Structure formats: structure tokens, C-alpha cells
Amino acid sequence: MQKCFLVLLLWCFQFHLPALLAQPATYRNLVLEGGGIRGIAYGGTLAALEERGILDSMQRVGGTSAGAIQAALLAVGYTPLEITHITFQTPIQKFTDGRWFFLGGFPRVANQFGWYLGDKFRKWLETLIRQKTGIQDLTLAQLHALQGRNRTRDLYVMGTNLT
């Protein structure tokens, strides 16, 4: 019985396997990892995916840390070229919103679990999202409703609280 099943299975693959292998892979999800300053490389990576026609099939994007920032920009419709421009034209020092230069971060790390307040970064990202979508305080549900229009995609994010 097992031999008959195996022979039948191999016979089916004989006709269908070449057709399956000939079909190009279709990617629907893109996840970008973190890496701090290495996140600047994502503009080039996204451009390479676009040149190969892979980026257009992406329906969902996500990421962590620096990858999440790039994924958010991609999700709201920024092109790889625009993302590269934003990345290289934004001085990272503009996000330092702690007190007393970097020394003010020590109490925040101990009491509020973050070196900086994050207000300047949040406002910067909100502005970029509003410029691309025209929606103030865009929610994930609103972004989902926009999916497919003006290069928008679903965005998947995850947060972790280590306390």
C-alpha cells in the first residue's frame, strides 16, 4: 500500500513539479530588522527590490527599531528614493530631547525606561506620515483602509516592555 502511494506521488510530481519550479516566487511580506545606524542601508535595499519588480507585490511590511521606521515610511507610500533622501537629510541629533545634553538621560533610564523623551522623533514621524497621507494622527485601521492606493501597505508593529 505504501509503495503504491509513493509511486502515485512520484508520478504526479513528474508532471507538476517542473511547472511549480518554473513559477517565480511571489513575496507578499517584508520585514526589516533593527540595527541602529545600519538602518540607513534600507533605502538601497528597497531600491534593489523595486528594480527587480519585487517591491510592488509587497502587501504587508513590518520591522523593529530602525527597520520599523523604514517600514512605516514604506507603508504610507514613500518610495525607496524618498526614503533614502529622508534618511540622509535628517540629522539624528535633532531627536535629542533630554535635559542637560546626554546627562539628563540617566534619571530617565532609571525611572521612565528611555534615554530621551521621544517627543521630537514622534513629531518628525507624524509630519512625514501626514505629508504622504494627508491624515493627521493616522491609525493602523485607516492605513489598512488605504492599502493599495498610492503605494500604501499594511504595517505590522510590535512593542516590548521589559519591566
LINGISUL-V551007 format. One record per helix or strand. SS is the DSSP state (h for helix, s for strand). FROM is the first residue (numbers start at 1). TO is the last residue. Records with the same first field share a line. If there is no record, write none. Layout:
SS=FROM-TO / FROM-TO
//
This chain:
h=2-22 / 36-51 / 55-57 / 66-75 / 80-89 / 92-95 / 105-112 / 119-133 / 140-146
s=29-32 / 60-63 / 154-156
//
